[in-house]
Amino acid sequence: MIMKIKPTILLLLLPALASAQTDGHNPTRDEIEKMHQDPKAYIAMLENPQRDIEQKPDEVIAAMDIRSGETIADIGAGSGYFALRFADHVGAIGRVYAVDINPDMIIHMNRRIRDMKIANVTTVLSTPEDPLLAEKSIDRFFVCNTWHHIPNQSRYIALLKTMLRPGGQIIIVDYYKKPLPVGPPPAMKMARSDVVDQMEKSGLKLAEEHTFLPYQYFLVFEGK
């Protein structure tokens, strides 16, 4: 059953769930679930300007050193926070796939893509188990604050590998598994070491790691 959120409750939830809170409050599992049930509230959280302080999107993109003509798949693209930024960097001959399991997020991104007249971003309504992309079609997968939500991660990695082009990368950005002033509670997070172990057991290696994000690990994996 989907719970309806009253406007007064929504107003209380938004500041509690917004990024870069300074009062040390972390959203509970129930608060996160309620937020996901309300598209407007969820989009407001994802697009909160305060998020830029912790997420440092320009620095993340600079570290990725995106080349014109690349094909990037943003898994769990949400409101398009990163996907629409990637569009400028892959250029007219590049392609961005904005992948999400939430139809409301797909509609929101489609509206933004239309209104911004962006020609190189394609949205994909996927399932939790499969990004539904073609084999050998992706240069880089970008997975930000989403990996801990994927139910069968080993199978998902195997699928991603079939969709990567030779020399492709899987990039994981997610919250450290410890108490933080932002992000989900520790019980919902996945430790950096566990992600590395997963990828290595699946035949990938940690090729690069960036440490400038205050609350998240930023890992780049490639084939061994």
N, C-alpha and C positions, 0 to 999 in steps of 0.2 A: 504494500500500500504506500502511495506517495503522499507525504505529509505536506499540507499547504502551510506556508509561512505567512503570518500576518505582517502587515507593513511595520507595526511597532516592533515586532521581534526582529524583522529584517534590519531595521535601523540599529538595533543593538548588536546584531551579528556582524555587520559590515566592519566597524572599527576593530572588533575583536579578531577578525580574520585577515584584515589587510596586512600587507607586507610591511616589514621594518617597524614593527611596533616597538615603542620605547618603554612600555610598562612591564615587559617580560612575560606577558600573557601569551600562551600558546593555545591555538584552537584545539578543542577536544575532538575525538572521533565523531561524536554526535553533531558537533557544530560543523565539521567538514562535510558530513553526509547531508545536513540540511542545506548547506551552501550549494552543493552539487545539484540539489533538487530545484534550485531557483536560478534559472539562467541569467537573469539580470544581475543578481547579487554576485554570482560566480564570475561573470565578465567584469563587473566593477572591481572585484578583488584582483583579477589577473591584470587589469589595465590601470590599477592604482599607480599614479606617478611616483609614489613612494617606493614602489618595487624597484625602480631603476637604481636606487641607492645600494641595495643588496645584490641585485642581479647583474648589474654592470653590463648591459647588453652590448654596448659599443666595444667594450674591452673583450668580451667573449667572441664577438665576430672578428675583431682584429686578430685575436689569438688563433682563430680557425684559418686565417689567411685564405679566404674563399677565392677561387679562381673563376673568371668569366667562363661560362659554358658548363659549369658543374650542375649535377642533379643532386639536390639535397632533399631528404625526407625528414620532416619534423614530426616525430611520433608523440602524440599527446599535445597537439599544437594549440588546443584550447581556443583562445580568442584571436590567435595569430600573432601573439606578442613577438616571437622570433621569426616565424615563417614569413611575415610580410617585410621584415627587415632584411631577411636573406634575399628577397626578390631583387633588391637594388644591387646586390653583389654578384649574383650569378649571371646577370646581364640578360639581354634579349634572347641569346641562344641557350641560356641555362633554363633550369626548371626547378621549382620547389613544389613538393607534395606536402600539403598540410593535412596530416592524418589525425583523426580523432574518432572516438566511439560515441560521442554525444551529438545527436542530430542538431540540437540547439546551437552548439558551437560551430557546426558546419554551416548552418544558415547564417549565423553572424559573420563568419569569415567570407562567405559568398557575397553577402551584402557589402562588406568592406572592399573586397576585390573589385566588385562592380563599380562602386562609388569612387574608388581610387584609380580606376581604369588600369588595373594591373593585369598584364597579359601572360605572365610566366609563373603563376601560382595556380595549382590545381588542388582542390580539396578532395579528401578521400574519407568516406564514412566506413570505418573499419570495425572489427570485432576485437574484444580483449585478447583473443588468441592469435590474431593474424592481421598484419597491416594491409593485406590485400594489394600488394604491389607486384609488378612483373619481375621475373627472374632477370638478374644481371642488368638492372635498370637504374641503380642508385650508386652514386659515388660516396655519399656520406649519410649515415643515419644520425640524427641529433635527437637525443632523448633527455629532456629537461624536466626534473621534478615529477617524473612519470614512471620510472623503472620500478619503484616499490609498489606500484599499483598492478603490475602485470602478473596474472595468476600463475602461469606456467612459463617461467623465465627461460629455462633450458630449451624448451621447444621453440620459444620465440627467438632465441639467439640462432638456432638452427635455421629458422625461416629467414631471418635477416641475412645470414650468410649466403643463402641462395639468391637473394635479391641484390647483393653487392656486386659491383663490377670489380674486376681484378685491381688490387691495390686499394680497395675501398676501406672506409673507416666506420666504426661505431663510436659515437661520442656520448658519454653519460655524464650528465650534470645532476647532482641530487644532494639533498641535505645530509650532513654528518649525523650519524646515529648517536646523538647526545643531546642533552637539554640546550636549547638555543632560544633566543628571543623572537625568532620567526620560524615559520614552517610548522609541519605537523608534529604531534607528540612523538617521542623517541620510539615508542612501540610500533609506530607505522613506518618507520624509516628502515633503510637497509645500509649496513656498514660498508664503508669503502672497501675493506679487505674482502668482504663476501662477494662484492661485485667483481673484483679482480680475480678471485678464485673461480667464480662462475665462468668468466670469459676465458681464462686460461684452460679450464677443463673442456671448453668448447673449441679449442684450437686457435684462440686469439691471444695476442700479447699486448701488454700495456706499452704503447709506443711513445706516449707523451703524457705529461700531467702538468696542469696549470694550477697554481696555488693562490691566485690573487683574489678569489671570491671569499668573502668573510665567513660564510656559513655553509658552503657547498664544495664538494669535490668536483673536479673537472677532469675526466679521464678520457683519453683517446686510444682506442684499440684498433689493431690491424691484424691481418692474418700472419701466422708464424712462418 
